[in-house]
């Protein structure tokens, strides 16, 4: 992969996409670990990961609202 001709805008965009992708994965891992640490079943933790994976912002808000209610 060559960065010749991409320009600084392309490099910055690529770095931002990579950052947000890694942040998304980190939030999914955190959600799973947090659910298991709070004593939830593995099935519930997998549902949390799926919710965070497919609906990142809404899934995180919902999980933060319901995480202490059970």
PDB file as gemmi writes it, atoms N, CA and C in Angstrom:
CRYST1    1.000    1.000    1.000  90.00  90.00  90.00 P 1                      
ATOM      1  N   UNK A   1       0.846  -1.171   0.000  1.00  0.00           N  
ATOM      2  CA  UNK A   1       0.000   0.000   0.000  1.00  0.00           C  
ATOM      3  C   UNK A   1       0.887   1.228   0.000  1.00  0.00           C  
ATOM      4  N   UNK A   2       0.650   2.110  -0.897  1.00  0.00           N  
ATOM      5  CA  UNK A   2       1.465   3.300  -1.028  1.00  0.00           C  
ATOM      6  C   UNK A   2       0.649   4.523  -0.630  1.00  0.00           C  
ATOM      7  N   UNK A   3       1.265   5.416   0.142  1.00  0.00           N  
ATOM      8  CA  UNK A   3       0.594   6.636   0.555  1.00  0.00           C  
ATOM      9  C   UNK A   3       0.911   7.802  -0.382  1.00  0.00           C  
ATOM     10  N   UNK A   4       1.596   7.524  -1.470  1.00  0.00           N  
ATOM     11  CA  UNK A   4       1.922   8.566  -2.433  1.00  0.00           C  
ATOM     12  C   UNK A   4       0.634   8.988  -3.130  1.00  0.00           C  
ATOM     13  N   UNK A   5       0.350  10.254  -3.116  1.00  0.00           N  
ATOM     14  CA  UNK A   5      -0.836  10.772  -3.780  1.00  0.00           C  
ATOM     15  C   UNK A   5      -2.075  10.776  -2.910  1.00  0.00           C  
ATOM     16  N   UNK A   6      -2.000  10.206  -1.727  1.00  0.00           N  
ATOM     17  CA  UNK A   6      -3.162  10.179  -0.836  1.00  0.00           C  
ATOM     18  C   UNK A   6      -3.333  11.519  -0.159  1.00  0.00           C  
ATOM     19  N   UNK A   7      -2.262  12.114   0.243  1.00  0.00           N  
ATOM     20  CA  UNK A   7      -2.328  13.408   0.905  1.00  0.00           C  
ATOM     21  C   UNK A   7      -2.547  13.268   2.391  1.00  0.00           C  
ATOM     22  N   UNK A   8      -2.389  14.385   3.062  1.00  0.00           N  
ATOM     23  CA  UNK A   8      -2.509  14.390   4.520  1.00  0.00           C  
ATOM     24  C   UNK A   8      -3.945  14.118   4.950  1.00  0.00           C  
ATOM     25  N   UNK A   9      -4.908  14.590   4.165  1.00  0.00           N  
ATOM     26  CA  UNK A   9      -6.318  14.362   4.507  1.00  0.00           C  
ATOM     27  C   UNK A   9      -6.637  12.876   4.498  1.00  0.00           C  
ATOM     28  N   UNK A  10      -6.122  12.168   3.533  1.00  0.00           N  
ATOM     29  CA  UNK A  10      -6.370  10.728   3.456  1.00  0.00           C  
ATOM     30  C   UNK A  10      -5.733   9.973   4.604  1.00  0.00           C  
ATOM     31  N   UNK A  11      -4.540  10.377   4.988  1.00  0.00           N  
ATOM     32  CA  UNK A  11      -3.855   9.721   6.102  1.00  0.00           C  
ATOM     33  C   UNK A  11      -4.585   9.995   7.411  1.00  0.00           C  
ATOM     34  N   UNK A  12      -5.000  11.240   7.629  1.00  0.00           N  
ATOM     35  CA  UNK A  12      -5.732  11.590   8.843  1.00  0.00           C  
ATOM     36  C   UNK A  12      -7.054  10.835   8.893  1.00  0.00           C  
ATOM     37  N   UNK A  13      -7.730  10.743   7.776  1.00  0.00           N  
ATOM     38  CA  UNK A  13      -8.993  10.005   7.717  1.00  0.00           C  
ATOM     39  C   UNK A  13      -8.782   8.533   8.042  1.00  0.00           C  
ATOM     40  N   UNK A  14      -7.745   7.943   7.487  1.00  0.00           N  
ATOM     41  CA  UNK A  14      -7.436   6.548   7.765  1.00  0.00           C  
ATOM     42  C   UNK A  14      -7.128   6.328   9.241  1.00  0.00           C  
ATOM     43  N   UNK A  15      -6.368   7.217   9.848  1.00  0.00           N  
ATOM     44  CA  UNK A  15      -6.054   7.106  11.267  1.00  0.00           C  
ATOM     45  C   UNK A  15      -7.295   7.270  12.139  1.00  0.00           C  
ATOM     46  N   UNK A  16      -8.196   8.173  11.758  1.00  0.00           N  
ATOM     47  CA  UNK A  16      -9.438   8.355  12.522  1.00  0.00           C  
ATOM     48  C   UNK A  16     -10.322   7.120  12.429  1.00  0.00           C  
ATOM     49  N   UNK A  17     -10.428   6.537  11.242  1.00  0.00           N  
ATOM     50  CA  UNK A  17     -11.224   5.317  11.069  1.00  0.00           C  
ATOM     51  C   UNK A  17     -10.637   4.191  11.897  1.00  0.00           C  
ATOM     52  N   UNK A  18      -9.340   4.055  11.881  1.00  0.00           N  
ATOM     53  CA  UNK A  18      -8.669   3.019  12.675  1.00  0.00           C  
ATOM     54  C   UNK A  18      -8.890   3.247  14.165  1.00  0.00           C  
ATOM     55  N   UNK A  19      -8.796   4.491  14.620  1.00  0.00           N  
ATOM     56  CA  UNK A  19      -9.026   4.812  16.025  1.00  0.00           C  
ATOM     57  C   UNK A  19     -10.441   4.445  16.455  1.00  0.00           C  
ATOM     58  N   UNK A  20     -11.439   4.839  15.665  1.00  0.00           N  
ATOM     59  CA  UNK A  20     -12.824   4.553  16.037  1.00  0.00           C  
ATOM     60  C   UNK A  20     -13.139   3.061  15.953  1.00  0.00           C  
ATOM     61  N   UNK A  21     -12.507   2.351  15.043  1.00  0.00           N  
ATOM     62  CA  UNK A  21     -12.678   0.898  14.976  1.00  0.00           C  
ATOM     63  C   UNK A  21     -12.126   0.241  16.239  1.00  0.00           C  
ATOM     64  N   UNK A  22     -10.937   0.635  16.648  1.00  0.00           N  
ATOM     65  CA  UNK A  22     -10.342   0.076  17.863  1.00  0.00           C  
ATOM     66  C   UNK A  22     -11.141   0.461  19.106  1.00  0.00           C  
ATOM     67  N   UNK A  23     -11.670   1.674  19.136  1.00  0.00           N  
ATOM     68  CA  UNK A  23     -12.520   2.098  20.244  1.00  0.00           C  
ATOM     69  C   UNK A  23     -13.795   1.257  20.303  1.00  0.00           C  
ATOM     70  N   UNK A  24     -14.366   0.968  19.160  1.00  0.00           N  
ATOM     71  CA  UNK A  24     -15.576   0.149  19.075  1.00  0.00           C  
ATOM     72  C   UNK A  24     -15.311  -1.262  19.607  1.00  0.00           C  
ATOM     73  N   UNK A  25     -14.204  -1.847  19.210  1.00  0.00           N  
ATOM     74  CA  UNK A  25     -13.840  -3.180  19.695  1.00  0.00           C  
ATOM     75  C   UNK A  25     -13.590  -3.141  21.200  1.00  0.00           C  
ATOM     76  N   UNK A  26     -12.918  -2.103  21.689  1.00  0.00           N  
ATOM     77  CA  UNK A  26     -12.638  -1.980  23.120  1.00  0.00           C  
ATOM     78  C   UNK A  26     -13.930  -1.857  23.926  1.00  0.00           C  
ATOM     79  N   UNK A  27     -14.918  -1.129  23.417  1.00  0.00           N  
ATOM     80  CA  UNK A  27     -16.200  -1.001  24.111  1.00  0.00           C  
ATOM     81  C   UNK A  27     -16.932  -2.343  24.145  1.00  0.00           C  
ATOM     82  N   UNK A  28     -16.850  -3.107  23.069  1.00  0.00           N  
ATOM     83  CA  UNK A  28     -17.472  -4.432  23.044  1.00  0.00           C  
ATOM     84  C   UNK A  28     -16.825  -5.362  24.070  1.00  0.00           C  
ATOM     85  N   UNK A  29     -15.509  -5.347  24.144  1.00  0.00           N  
ATOM     86  CA  UNK A  29     -14.787  -6.178  25.120  1.00  0.00           C  
ATOM     87  C   UNK A  29     -15.125  -5.726  26.539  1.00  0.00           C  
ATOM     88  N   UNK A  30     -15.161  -4.420  26.761  1.00  0.00           N  
ATOM     89  CA  UNK A  30     -15.510  -3.899  28.077  1.00  0.00           C  
ATOM     90  C   UNK A  30     -16.920  -4.326  28.476  1.00  0.00           C  
ATOM     91  N   UNK A  31     -17.871  -4.238  27.550  1.00  0.00           N  
ATOM     92  CA  UNK A  31     -19.247  -4.628  27.837  1.00  0.00           C  
ATOM     93  C   UNK A  31     -19.351  -6.082  28.249  1.00  0.00           C  
ATOM     94  N   UNK A  32     -18.642  -6.957  27.535  1.00  0.00           N  
ATOM     95  CA  UNK A  32     -18.647  -8.378  27.878  1.00  0.00           C  
ATOM     96  C   UNK A  32     -18.043  -8.603  29.259  1.00  0.00           C  
ATOM     97  N   UNK A  33     -16.870  -8.024  29.494  1.00  0.00           N  
ATOM     98  CA  UNK A  33     -16.205  -8.206  30.779  1.00  0.00           C  
ATOM     99  C   UNK A  33     -17.015  -7.619  31.929  1.00  0.00           C  
ATOM    100  N   UNK A  34     -17.650  -6.477  31.715  1.00  0.00           N  
ATOM    101  CA  UNK A  34     -18.456  -5.855  32.751  1.00  0.00           C  
ATOM    102  C   UNK A  34     -19.674  -6.710  33.077  1.00  0.00           C  
ATOM    103  N   UNK A  35     -20.321  -7.247  32.062  1.00  0.00           N  
ATOM    104  CA  UNK A  35     -21.485  -8.101  32.297  1.00  0.00           C  
ATOM    105  C   UNK A  35     -21.086  -9.360  33.070  1.00  0.00           C  
ATOM    106  N   UNK A  36     -19.981  -9.972  32.712  1.00  0.00           N  
ATOM    107  CA  UNK A  36     -19.523 -11.181  33.421  1.00  0.00           C  
ATOM    108  C   UNK A  36     -19.085 -10.840  34.844  1.00  0.00           C  
ATOM    109  N   UNK A  37     -18.434  -9.698  35.036  1.00  0.00           N  
ATOM    110  CA  UNK A  37     -17.965  -9.290  36.362  1.00  0.00           C  
ATOM    111  C   UNK A  37     -19.138  -9.025  37.298  1.00  0.00           C  
ATOM    112  N   UNK A  38     -20.253  -8.580  36.746  1.00  0.00           N  
ATOM    113  CA  UNK A  38     -21.431  -8.318  37.564  1.00  0.00           C  
ATOM    114  C   UNK A  38     -22.259  -9.581  37.799  1.00  0.00           C  
ATOM    115  N   UNK A  39     -21.729 -10.730  37.390  1.00  0.00           N  
ATOM    116  CA  UNK A  39     -22.390 -11.993  37.677  1.00  0.00           C  
ATOM    117  C   UNK A  39     -23.462 -12.394  36.681  1.00  0.00           C  
ATOM    118  N   UNK A  40     -23.497 -11.771  35.536  1.00  0.00           N  
ATOM    119  CA  UNK A  40     -24.493 -12.126  34.520  1.00  0.00           C  
ATOM    120  C   UNK A  40     -24.084 -13.420  33.832  1.00  0.00           C  
ATOM    121  N   UNK A  41     -25.054 -14.071  33.214  1.00  0.00           N  
ATOM    122  CA  UNK A  41     -24.782 -15.319  32.504  1.00  0.00           C  
ATOM    123  C   UNK A  41     -23.976 -15.039  31.236  1.00  0.00           C  
ATOM    124  N   UNK A  42     -23.281 -16.061  30.733  1.00  0.00           N  
ATOM    125  CA  UNK A  42     -22.541 -15.875  29.472  1.00  0.00           C  
ATOM    126  C   UNK A  42     -23.462 -15.503  28.312  1.00  0.00           C  
ATOM    127  N   UNK A  43     -24.691 -16.008  28.327  1.00  0.00           N  
ATOM    128  CA  UNK A  43     -25.637 -15.677  27.255  1.00  0.00           C  
ATOM    129  C   UNK A  43     -25.987 -14.193  27.279  1.00  0.00           C  
ATOM    130  N   UNK A  44     -26.211 -13.652  28.480  1.00  0.00           N  
ATOM    131  CA  UNK A  44     -26.508 -12.225  28.602  1.00  0.00           C  
ATOM    132  C   UNK A  44     -25.315 -11.397  28.119  1.00  0.00           C  
ATOM    133  N   UNK A  45     -24.103 -11.826  28.484  1.00  0.00           N  
ATOM    134  CA  UNK A  45     -22.896 -11.101  28.068  1.00  0.00           C  
ATOM    135  C   UNK A  45     -22.751 -11.111  26.543  1.00  0.00           C  
ATOM    136  N   UNK A  46     -23.088 -12.236  25.907  1.00  0.00           N  
ATOM    137  CA  UNK A  46     -23.034 -12.309  24.442  1.00  0.00           C  
ATOM    138  C   UNK A  46     -24.068 -11.370  23.833  1.00  0.00           C  
ATOM    139  N   UNK A  47     -25.259 -11.292  24.424  1.00  0.00           N  
ATOM    140  CA  UNK A  47     -26.272 -10.353  23.935  1.00  0.00           C  
ATOM    141  C   UNK A  47     -25.791  -8.904  24.063  1.00  0.00           C  
ATOM    142  N   UNK A  48     -25.090  -8.614  25.149  1.00  0.00           N  
ATOM    143  CA  UNK A  48     -24.527  -7.272  25.323  1.00  0.00           C  
ATOM    144  C   UNK A  48     -23.526  -6.980  24.210  1.00  0.00           C  
ATOM    145  N   UNK A  49     -22.658  -7.940  23.930  1.00  0.00           N  
ATOM    146  CA  UNK A  49     -21.658  -7.745  22.869  1.00  0.00           C  
ATOM    147  C   UNK A  49     -22.341  -7.543  21.518  1.00  0.00           C  
ATOM    148  N   UNK A  50     -23.351  -8.338  21.228  1.00  0.00           N  
ATOM    149  CA  UNK A  50     -24.057  -8.190  19.948  1.00  0.00           C  
ATOM    150  C   UNK A  50     -24.750  -6.837  19.857  1.00  0.00           C  
ATOM    151  N   UNK A  51     -25.360  -6.407  20.958  1.00  0.00           N  
ATOM    152  CA  UNK A  51     -25.999  -5.091  20.973  1.00  0.00           C  
ATOM    153  C   UNK A  51     -24.997  -3.974  20.749  1.00  0.00           C  
ATOM    154  N   UNK A  52     -23.840  -4.092  21.395  1.00  0.00           N  
ATOM    155  CA  UNK A  52     -22.806  -3.066  21.226  1.00  0.00           C  
ATOM    156  C   UNK A  52     -22.156  -3.135  19.851  1.00  0.00           C  
ATOM    157  N   UNK A  53     -22.090  -4.330  19.292  1.00  0.00           N  
ATOM    158  CA  UNK A  53     -21.460  -4.493  17.988  1.00  0.00           C  
ATOM    159  C   UNK A  53     -22.308  -3.899  16.867  1.00  0.00           C  
ATOM    160  N   UNK A  54     -23.613  -4.166  16.913  1.00  0.00           N  
ATOM    161  CA  UNK A  54     -24.483  -3.718  15.825  1.00  0.00           C  
ATOM    162  C   UNK A  54     -25.114  -2.347  16.050  1.00  0.00           C  
ATOM    163  N   UNK A  55     -25.247  -1.933  17.313  1.00  0.00           N  
ATOM    164  CA  UNK A  55     -25.830  -0.629  17.639  1.00  0.00           C  
ATOM    165  C   UNK A  55     -24.930   0.065  18.653  1.00  0.00           C  
ATOM    166  N   UNK A  56     -23.771   0.564  18.222  1.00  0.00           N  
ATOM    167  CA  UNK A  56     -22.751   1.016  19.174  1.00  0.00           C  
ATOM    168  C   UNK A  56     -23.223   2.095  20.151  1.00  0.00           C  
ATOM    169  N   UNK A  57     -23.765   3.174  19.678  1.00  0.00           N  
ATOM    170  CA  UNK A  57     -24.122   4.276  20.564  1.00  0.00           C  
ATOM    171  C   UNK A  57     -25.380   3.938  21.358  1.00  0.00           C  
ATOM    172  N   UNK A  58     -26.425   3.508  20.671  1.00  0.00           N  
ATOM    173  CA  UNK A  58     -27.682   3.173  21.338  1.00  0.00           C  
ATOM    174  C   UNK A  58     -27.487   1.969  22.258  1.00  0.00           C  
ATOM    175  N   UNK A  59     -26.740   0.979  21.805  1.00  0.00           N  
ATOM    176  CA  UNK A  59     -26.486  -0.200  22.625  1.00  0.00           C  
ATOM    177  C   UNK A  59     -25.737   0.145  23.895  1.00  0.00           C  
ATOM    178  N   UNK A  60     -24.763   1.039  23.815  1.00  0.00           N  
ATOM    179  CA  UNK A  60     -24.009   1.449  24.993  1.00  0.00           C  
ATOM    180  C   UNK A  60     -24.903   2.206  25.969  1.00  0.00           C  
ATOM    181  N   UNK A  61     -25.727   3.098  25.464  1.00  0.00           N  
ATOM    182  CA  UNK A  61     -26.638   3.851  26.328  1.00  0.00           C  
ATOM    183  C   UNK A  61     -27.602   2.906  27.030  1.00  0.00           C  
ATOM    184  N   UNK A  62     -28.188   1.978  26.291  1.00  0.00           N  
ATOM    185  CA  UNK A  62     -29.129   1.033  26.890  1.00  0.00           C  
ATOM    186  C   UNK A  62     -28.433   0.161  27.916  1.00  0.00           C  
ATOM    187  N   UNK A  63     -27.244  -0.341  27.592  1.00  0.00           N  
ATOM    188  CA  UNK A  63     -26.536  -1.183  28.554  1.00  0.00           C  
ATOM    189  C   UNK A  63     -26.190  -0.409  29.826  1.00  0.00           C  
ATOM    190  N   UNK A  64     -25.747   0.823  29.687  1.00  0.00           N  
ATOM    191  CA  UNK A  64     -25.423   1.614  30.869  1.00  0.00           C  
ATOM    192  C   UNK A  64     -26.657   1.884  31.727  1.00  0.00           C  
ATOM    193  N   UNK A  65     -27.828   1.969  31.099  1.00  0.00           N  
ATOM    194  CA  UNK A  65     -29.058   2.187  31.855  1.00  0.00           C  
ATOM    195  C   UNK A  65     -29.530   0.927  32.584  1.00  0.00           C  
ATOM    196  N   UNK A  66     -29.323  -0.254  31.973  1.00  0.00           N  
ATOM    197  CA  UNK A  66     -29.869  -1.477  32.578  1.00  0.00           C  
ATOM    198  C   UNK A  66     -28.829  -2.289  33.334  1.00  0.00           C  
ATOM    199  N   UNK A  67     -27.581  -1.922  33.309  1.00  0.00           N  
ATOM    200  CA  UNK A  67     -26.534  -2.775  33.870  1.00  0.00           C  
ATOM    201  C   UNK A  67     -26.669  -2.983  35.368  1.00  0.00           C  
ATOM    202  N   UNK A  68     -27.223  -2.060  36.123  1.00  0.00           N  
ATOM    203  CA  UNK A  68     -27.347  -2.211  37.572  1.00  0.00           C  
ATOM    204  C   UNK A  68     -28.752  -2.596  38.009  1.00  0.00           C  
ATOM    205  N   UNK A  69     -29.657  -2.794  37.074  1.00  0.00           N  
ATOM    206  CA  UNK A  69     -31.046  -3.076  37.422  1.00  0.00           C  
ATOM    207  C   UNK A  69     -31.327  -4.538  37.680  1.00  0.00           C  
ATOM    208  N   UNK A  70     -30.413  -5.432  37.339  1.00  0.00           N  
ATOM    209  CA  UNK A  70     -30.681  -6.852  37.508  1.00  0.00           C  
ATOM    210  C   UNK A  70     -30.068  -7.366  38.781  1.00  0.00           C  
TER     211      UNK A  70                                                      
END                                                                             
